């Protein structure tokens, strides 16, 4: 699937799984994105909230009932700017 659509879409409220990460403790962790900044996601994991840098991971989202994998470096914009800048 062409993942350009999800890069330009709202990510807060979506479930996410970290597929690859420079920090091995994050690999295969899943949760719901509850906040986003230019460089990070705040993810609700169980009853905890954890912040992860976008540029150190590859994320998997369920989008249009399909699994979509996106490199975090493609998401390095403020949410409101990503629609205009993302390629």
Buried (B, 14 or more C-beta within 10 A) or exposed (E): EEBEEBBBBEBEEBEBBBBBBEEEEBBEBEBEBEEBEEBBBBBBEEEEEEEBBBBBBBBBBEBEEEEBBBBBEBBBBEBEEBEEEBE
